[in-house]
């Protein structure tokens, strides 16, 4: 079986969607599948539109856990964000899927060679990758499986609007299957007319044993944190939307009422976005005094991190699930989260953690302070979380569900082709037209090429009938 995965970033990048794709792709490869990942060379998400963002130091093509990973270099242009924003208003599905103020320019991404048995596309709102997956799937007459990881936040939140645009919903409807981590996301798909039989409920997983072998005392010693000092931690991208700004403010508010010997230490482990870096630098020294930023941690040090903290807090509005909560629970740590998006389905308020409104620093401080000052309650919530994830939440469990569903998608697609009743459709792209019928896909000689693609990707598209640039 030959499998293609399209995703915005891949290992050594870390993040929920990145970890999921790596866990699933490597397990498909371990079972004998030929797996190819198409991704970018971005290490920082900011690199998508900012050349100052860090790139992965790795070959263009390499094997990772038995998976062939192909990294495409991101191209940058002057006024790229403004151009992407302008292009996103053009009423064309392909252009809107490829271009936005936050979308990277990735020449060659749609150049996959050969045929695949199934094609996966991951991670909205970066629809350039799922759109490339769509093209590859149609060219191979293979099922398209999307894992969009929608950040639905709350109704009326601008974050939700960024994931629910008409061209994104149309792209979702084009998929043969959609894997969703929560029932909240599933309900969104149903409300937008996607049949239930196309949707797989696939919660996220993690490696319980690997996550729980840390040394908290060693972590505290490494960063000179007293053993008796209360510690709150956040792991992952550090950003306004992840609630990091609010978390720093909440800890400062709590420490203003505590003695210096009993101050709460805040450990921020992960990569800060330029926006958070600028915000943090602007804070007075008093608010930063008990905040430690570690940068990206190794897997070993991540385990130490969870053992070292007393409370895990990530009051984010941009999480479709939150694998970090599972990891914190595995170490019997209580969690504090924002009541936004899919997280409200993961964290049971008052049972396995505490939920607060996103952006409410006062309630966030109250929740964290309450757990620090009531160790018995904190321990009770942490133990409840540990029981919840002790079984049935491993990547192996999730992979078996995904593998069975994938086999069904492939069988269904083949059956449709054999019956010859596949609906005839024409898909229009700026660069070509594909006509699909019983005989599969075939390219038609185009009469007009995309000026947009010519400008952005520096391609010399020529009309074959009169040899003029179009």
C-alpha positions as CSV (number, residue, x, y, z in Angstrom):
1,X,0.0,0.0,0.0
2,X,1.3,3.5,-0.9
3,X,0.2,6.4,1.3
4,X,0.7,10.1,0.9
5,X,0.5,12.6,3.9
6,X,0.4,16.3,3.4
7,X,1.1,18.4,6.5
8,X,2.4,21.9,7.2
9,X,5.4,20.7,9.4
10,X,6.9,17.4,10.4
11,X,9.4,16.1,12.9
12,X,11.6,17.5,14.5
13,X,8.8,20.1,14.7
14,X,6.5,19.5,17.7
15,X,2.8,20.2,18.0
16,X,-0.4,18.3,18.3
17,X,-1.0,17.8,14.5
18,X,2.7,17.2,13.9
19,X,2.9,14.6,16.6
20,X,-0.2,12.9,15.4
21,X,0.9,12.7,11.8
22,X,4.3,11.3,12.8
23,X,2.7,8.7,15.1
24,X,0.3,7.5,12.4
25,X,2.7,7.6,9.4
26,X,5.4,5.7,11.3
27,X,3.0,3.0,12.3
28,X,1.7,2.6,8.7
29,X,5.4,2.3,7.6
30,X,6.1,-0.3,10.4
31,X,3.2,-2.4,9.0
32,X,4.8,-2.5,5.6
33,X,3.2,0.5,3.8
34,X,5.2,2.8,1.6
35,X,4.6,6.2,3.2
36,X,5.6,9.6,1.9
37,X,5.2,12.8,3.7
38,X,5.0,16.1,1.8
39,X,5.8,19.1,4.1
40,X,7.8,22.3,4.4
41,X,11.2,23.2,5.8
42,X,9.7,25.4,8.4
43,X,10.7,24.9,12.0
44,X,8.9,28.0,13.3
45,X,5.4,28.6,12.1
46,X,6.4,32.3,11.6
47,X,8.7,31.2,8.8
48,X,5.6,30.7,6.6
49,X,5.5,34.4,6.0
50,X,8.7,35.7,7.6
51,X,12.2,34.7,6.3
52,X,13.6,35.3,9.8
53,X,11.7,32.3,11.1
54,X,13.9,29.2,11.6
55,X,14.1,26.4,9.1
56,X,14.6,22.7,9.8
57,X,18.2,21.7,9.3
58,X,17.6,18.5,7.4
59,X,18.0,17.2,3.9
60,X,15.3,17.9,1.3
61,X,14.5,14.1,1.3
62,X,15.2,11.8,4.3
63,X,13.9,8.7,6.0
64,X,12.3,9.3,9.4
65,X,11.0,6.2,11.3
66,X,10.8,4.4,7.9
67,X,8.8,7.3,6.4
68,X,10.1,9.1,3.3
69,X,9.9,12.8,4.2
70,X,10.1,15.4,1.5
71,X,10.6,19.0,2.6
72,X,9.8,21.8,0.2
73,X,11.5,25.2,0.7
74,X,9.2,28.1,1.5
75,X,9.5,31.0,-0.8
76,X,9.2,34.6,0.5
77,X,8.1,37.7,-1.3
78,X,7.9,41.4,-0.5
79,X,4.6,42.4,1.0
80,X,3.7,38.7,1.0
81,X,1.0,39.0,3.7
82,X,-0.8,41.8,1.9
83,X,-0.6,39.9,-1.4
84,X,-2.0,36.7,0.2
85,X,-4.8,38.7,1.8
86,X,-5.6,40.3,-1.5
87,X,-5.7,37.0,-3.4
88,X,-7.9,35.4,-0.7
89,X,-10.7,37.7,-1.9
90,X,-10.7,36.3,-5.4
91,X,-13.8,34.1,-5.9
92,X,-11.9,31.0,-7.0
93,X,-11.7,27.8,-4.9
94,X,-8.1,26.9,-5.8
95,X,-6.7,30.4,-5.2
96,X,-8.4,30.7,-1.9
97,X,-7.1,27.3,-0.8
98,X,-3.6,28.3,-1.7
99,X,-3.4,31.9,-0.6
100,X,-4.1,33.9,2.5
101,X,-2.2,36.4,4.7
102,X,-0.8,33.5,6.8
103,X,-0.3,30.9,4.0
104,X,3.2,29.9,2.9
105,X,4.3,29.9,-0.7
106,X,5.5,26.4,-1.4
107,X,6.7,25.8,-4.9
108,X,6.6,22.1,-6.0
109,X,4.1,21.0,-3.3
110,X,1.7,19.8,-5.9
111,X,4.3,17.8,-7.8
112,X,3.8,14.3,-6.2
113,X,4.8,11.5,-8.6
114,X,3.3,8.1,-9.0
115,X,0.0,6.7,-7.7
116,X,-1.2,6.4,-4.1
117,X,-3.8,4.1,-2.5
118,X,-4.9,6.8,-0.1
119,X,-4.0,10.4,0.5
120,X,-4.2,12.3,3.8
121,X,-4.3,16.0,4.3
122,X,-3.8,17.6,7.7
123,X,-4.2,20.8,9.6
124,X,-6.4,23.8,8.7
125,X,-6.4,26.7,8.2
126,X,-3.3,25.9,6.0
127,X,-5.5,24.6,3.2
128,X,-2.7,24.7,0.7
129,X,-1.7,21.3,2.0
130,X,-5.1,19.7,1.9
131,X,-5.7,21.1,-1.5
132,X,-2.5,19.5,-2.7
133,X,-3.7,16.3,-1.2
134,X,-7.0,16.6,-3.1
135,X,-5.1,17.0,-6.4
136,X,-2.9,14.0,-5.7
137,X,-5.9,11.9,-4.6
138,X,-7.9,12.7,-7.7
139,X,-4.9,12.0,-10.0
140,X,-4.5,8.6,-8.3
141,X,-8.3,7.9,-8.2
142,X,-7.6,7.3,-4.5
143,X,-9.7,8.3,-1.4
144,X,-8.9,11.6,0.2
145,X,-8.9,11.6,4.0
146,X,-8.7,14.9,5.8
147,X,-7.7,15.6,9.4
148,X,-8.4,19.3,9.6
149,X,-7.9,19.9,13.4
150,X,-10.4,22.7,13.4
151,X,-10.0,25.3,16.1
152,X,-13.6,26.2,16.6
153,X,-13.1,28.3,19.8
154,X,-16.5,29.7,20.7
155,X,-19.2,31.2,18.4
156,X,-18.4,34.7,17.5
157,X,-14.7,34.3,18.2
158,X,-12.5,35.5,15.2
159,X,-10.4,32.4,15.6
160,X,-13.5,30.3,14.7
161,X,-14.0,32.4,11.6
162,X,-10.5,31.6,10.3
163,X,-11.4,27.9,10.2
164,X,-14.9,28.0,8.9
165,X,-14.7,29.9,5.6
166,X,-16.8,28.7,2.6
167,X,-13.8,27.5,0.6
168,X,-12.6,25.5,3.7
169,X,-16.0,23.8,4.1
170,X,-16.1,23.1,0.3
171,X,-12.7,21.4,0.6
172,X,-14.0,19.3,3.5
173,X,-17.0,18.3,1.5
174,X,-14.7,17.1,-1.3
175,X,-13.1,14.5,1.1
176,X,-14.0,10.8,1.1
177,X,-13.4,10.8,4.8
178,X,-12.7,13.2,7.7
179,X,-11.1,12.2,11.0
180,X,-12.2,14.4,13.9
181,X,-10.9,14.3,17.5
182,X,-14.1,15.5,19.2
183,X,-17.8,15.3,18.9
184,X,-17.9,19.1,18.8
185,X,-16.0,19.0,15.5
186,X,-18.2,16.2,14.2
187,X,-21.3,18.2,15.0
188,X,-19.8,21.1,13.0
189,X,-19.3,18.9,10.0
190,X,-22.9,17.5,10.2
191,X,-24.3,21.0,10.4
192,X,-22.5,21.8,7.2
193,X,-24.0,18.9,5.3
194,X,-21.2,16.3,5.5
195,X,-22.7,12.8,5.8
196,X,-22.0,11.0,9.2
197,X,-20.7,7.9,7.4
198,X,-17.8,9.9,6.1
199,X,-16.7,11.0,9.6
200,X,-14.4,9.1,11.9
201,X,-14.3,10.0,15.6
202,X,-10.6,9.8,16.4
203,X,-9.5,11.3,19.7
204,X,-5.8,12.1,20.0
205,X,-3.4,9.8,21.8
206,X,0.1,9.7,23.4
207,X,2.8,7.4,24.7
208,X,1.9,6.8,28.4
209,X,5.2,5.0,29.4
210,X,7.5,7.5,27.6
211,X,5.7,10.4,29.2
212,X,5.9,9.2,32.8
213,X,9.6,8.3,33.1
214,X,10.8,11.8,34.0
215,X,12.8,13.2,37.0
216,X,11.2,16.3,38.4
217,X,14.0,16.9,40.9
218,X,16.5,16.9,38.1
219,X,14.5,19.4,36.1
220,X,14.2,21.7,39.1
221,X,17.9,21.5,39.8
222,X,18.7,22.1,36.1
223,X,16.8,25.4,36.2
224,X,17.5,26.3,39.8
225,X,13.9,26.0,41.0
226,X,13.7,25.2,44.8
227,X,12.1,21.9,45.5
228,X,9.5,23.4,47.8
229,X,8.4,26.1,45.4
230,X,5.0,25.7,43.7
231,X,5.4,25.4,39.9
232,X,2.9,26.0,37.1
233,X,3.9,24.9,33.6
234,X,2.8,25.3,30.0
235,X,4.3,23.3,27.1
236,X,4.0,24.1,23.4
237,X,3.7,27.2,21.3
238,X,3.8,30.3,23.4
239,X,1.3,32.8,22.0
240,X,-1.6,35.1,22.8
241,X,-4.1,32.6,21.4
242,X,-2.6,29.8,23.5
243,X,-3.3,31.9,26.6
244,X,0.4,32.5,27.4
245,X,0.0,36.2,27.9
246,X,-2.9,35.6,30.3
247,X,-1.0,33.0,32.1
248,X,1.9,35.3,32.7
249,X,-0.5,38.0,34.0
250,X,-2.3,35.6,36.2
251,X,0.9,34.4,37.9
252,X,2.0,38.0,38.4
253,X,-1.3,38.7,40.0
254,X,-1.0,35.7,42.4
255,X,2.6,36.5,43.3
256,X,1.7,40.1,44.2
257,X,-0.2,38.6,47.2
258,X,2.3,35.9,48.1
259,X,5.6,36.2,50.0
260,X,8.8,36.0,48.0
261,X,9.7,32.7,49.6
262,X,6.4,31.2,48.4
263,X,6.2,32.7,45.0
264,X,4.8,30.6,42.2
265,X,7.2,29.8,39.4
266,X,5.9,29.7,35.9
267,X,7.8,27.5,33.4
268,X,7.1,28.2,29.7
269,X,8.5,25.3,27.7
270,X,8.3,25.7,23.9
271,X,8.8,28.1,21.1
272,X,7.6,31.7,21.5
273,X,5.9,33.3,18.6
274,X,7.2,36.8,17.6
275,X,4.0,38.3,19.0
276,X,4.6,36.7,22.4
277,X,8.3,37.5,22.4
278,X,7.5,41.2,21.8
279,X,4.8,41.2,24.5
280,X,7.0,39.5,27.1
281,X,9.9,41.9,26.4
282,X,7.6,44.8,27.1
283,X,6.6,43.6,30.6
284,X,8.1,45.2,33.7
285,X,10.8,43.2,35.4
286,X,8.5,42.5,38.3
287,X,6.1,40.5,36.2
288,X,8.8,38.5,34.6
289,X,10.7,37.8,37.8
290,X,9.2,34.3,38.4
291,X,8.8,33.3,34.7
292,X,11.3,30.8,33.2
293,X,11.3,30.3,29.4
294,X,13.2,27.1,28.4
295,X,12.8,27.0,24.7
296,X,12.0,23.7,23.0
297,X,12.7,20.7,25.3
298,X,14.0,17.3,24.3
299,X,11.7,14.3,24.8
300,X,13.7,13.4,27.9
301,X,13.4,16.9,29.4
302,X,9.6,17.0,28.5
303,X,9.1,14.0,30.8
304,X,11.1,15.8,33.5
305,X,9.0,18.9,33.0
306,X,5.8,17.1,33.8
307,X,7.2,15.6,36.9
308,X,8.5,18.9,38.1
309,X,5.3,21.0,37.9
310,X,2.4,21.1,40.3
311,X,-0.2,22.4,37.9
312,X,-0.4,22.3,34.1
313,X,-2.1,25.3,32.6
314,X,-2.9,26.1,29.0
315,X,-5.9,28.5,28.7
316,X,-5.9,28.3,24.9
317,X,-8.7,29.1,22.4
318,X,-6.8,27.5,19.5
319,X,-6.8,23.8,20.3
320,X,-9.0,21.2,18.7
321,X,-8.1,18.7,21.4
322,X,-5.0,19.2,23.6
323,X,-2.6,16.2,23.7
324,X,-0.7,18.0,26.5
325,X,-3.6,17.5,28.9
326,X,-3.3,13.7,28.4
327,X,0.4,13.9,29.1
328,X,-0.1,16.0,32.3
329,X,-2.8,13.6,33.5
330,X,-0.5,10.6,32.9
331,X,1.8,12.3,35.5
332,X,-1.2,12.8,37.8
333,X,-1.1,16.6,37.4
334,X,-4.2,18.7,37.5
335,X,-4.9,20.9,34.5
336,X,-6.4,24.4,34.0
337,X,-7.8,25.1,30.5
338,X,-9.9,27.6,28.7
339,X,-13.5,26.7,28.0
340,X,-13.1,27.0,24.2
341,X,-13.3,24.6,21.2
342,X,-12.7,20.9,21.6
343,X,-11.0,21.2,24.9
344,X,-14.3,21.4,26.8
345,X,-14.9,17.8,25.7
346,X,-11.5,16.7,26.8
347,X,-11.3,18.4,30.2
348,X,-14.2,17.7,32.6
349,X,-14.6,20.8,34.7
350,X,-14.3,20.0,38.4
351,X,-13.5,16.3,37.7
352,X,-10.2,16.1,35.8
353,X,-9.3,19.8,35.7
354,X,-10.7,23.3,35.8
355,X,-12.1,25.4,32.9
356,X,-12.1,29.2,32.8
357,X,-13.3,31.6,30.1
358,X,-10.6,32.5,27.6
359,X,-9.1,35.9,28.3
360,X,-10.4,36.1,31.9
361,X,-7.2,36.6,33.9
362,X,-9.0,37.0,37.2
363,X,-10.7,33.6,36.9
364,X,-7.6,32.0,35.6
365,X,-5.6,33.3,38.6
366,X,-8.4,32.0,40.9
367,X,-8.3,28.6,39.4
368,X,-4.5,28.2,39.6
369,X,-4.3,29.7,43.0
370,X,-7.0,27.5,44.3
371,X,-5.2,24.4,43.2
372,X,-1.8,25.6,44.6
373,X,-3.4,26.4,47.9
374,X,-5.4,23.2,48.1
375,X,-3.0,20.3,47.3
376,X,-5.6,17.7,48.3
377,X,-8.0,18.9,45.6
378,X,-5.2,19.2,43.1
379,X,-4.1,15.7,43.8
380,X,-7.7,14.4,43.4
381,X,-8.1,16.0,40.0
382,X,-4.7,14.8,38.9
383,X,-5.5,11.2,39.9
384,X,-8.8,11.3,38.1
385,X,-7.1,12.4,35.0
386,X,-4.5,9.7,35.3
387,X,-7.2,7.0,35.6
388,X,-8.9,8.5,32.5
389,X,-5.8,8.1,30.3
390,X,-4.3,4.9,31.8
391,X,-5.8,2.7,29.1
392,X,-7.2,3.1,25.6
393,X,-5.5,6.4,24.8
394,X,-2.2,5.2,23.3
395,X,-1.0,6.0,19.8
396,X,-1.3,2.3,19.1
397,X,-5.0,2.3,20.0
398,X,-5.6,5.3,17.8
399,X,-3.6,3.9,14.9
400,X,-5.6,0.6,14.9
401,X,-8.8,2.7,14.6
402,X,-7.4,4.8,11.8
403,X,-5.9,1.8,9.9
404,X,-9.2,0.0,9.9
405,X,-11.0,3.1,8.7
406,X,-8.4,3.7,6.0
407,X,-8.9,0.1,4.7
408,X,-12.6,0.8,4.5
409,X,-12.0,4.0,2.5
410,X,-9.8,2.2,0.1
411,X,-12.2,-0.7,-0.4
412,X,-15.1,1.7,-0.8
413,X,-13.3,3.7,-3.5
414,X,-12.3,0.5,-5.4
415,X,-15.8,-0.8,-5.2
416,X,-17.1,2.4,-6.7
417,X,-14.6,2.2,-9.6
418,X,-15.4,-1.4,-10.3
419,X,-19.1,-0.8,-10.4
420,X,-18.5,2.1,-12.7
421,X,-21.0,4.2,-11.0
422,X,-18.7,6.9,-9.8
423,X,-20.3,10.3,-10.4
424,X,-18.6,12.1,-13.3
425,X,-17.2,15.5,-12.1
426,X,-15.0,18.2,-13.5
427,X,-12.6,19.9,-11.2
428,X,-11.2,23.2,-12.3
429,X,-7.8,24.5,-11.2
430,X,-6.0,27.6,-12.2
431,X,-3.2,25.4,-13.7
432,X,-5.2,22.7,-15.4
433,X,-8.5,20.9,-15.7
434,X,-9.0,17.3,-14.8
435,X,-11.9,15.4,-16.2
436,X,-12.8,12.3,-14.3
437,X,-14.9,9.5,-15.5
438,X,-14.9,5.7,-15.5
439,X,-11.5,5.6,-17.2
440,X,-9.9,7.7,-14.4
441,X,-8.2,11.1,-14.7
442,X,-6.7,12.6,-17.8
443,X,-5.3,16.0,-18.4
444,X,-6.9,18.3,-21.0
445,X,-4.7,20.7,-22.9
446,X,-5.4,24.0,-21.1
447,X,-6.6,27.1,-23.0
448,X,-5.5,29.5,-20.2
449,X,-2.9,29.3,-17.5
450,X,-3.1,31.0,-14.1
451,X,-1.5,34.5,-14.0
452,X,-1.6,34.3,-10.2
453,X,0.5,31.1,-10.2
454,X,2.9,32.6,-12.8
455,X,3.5,35.6,-10.5
456,X,3.7,33.7,-7.2
457,X,5.5,30.6,-8.2
458,X,7.5,32.0,-11.1
459,X,6.2,29.3,-13.5
460,X,6.2,29.9,-17.2
461,X,2.8,28.7,-18.2
462,X,2.3,28.8,-21.9
463,X,-0.8,28.4,-23.9
464,X,0.0,25.5,-26.3
465,X,-2.2,26.8,-29.0
466,X,-0.6,30.2,-29.6
467,X,2.5,30.1,-27.4
468,X,1.6,33.4,-25.6
469,X,2.0,33.8,-21.9
470,X,-1.4,33.8,-20.2
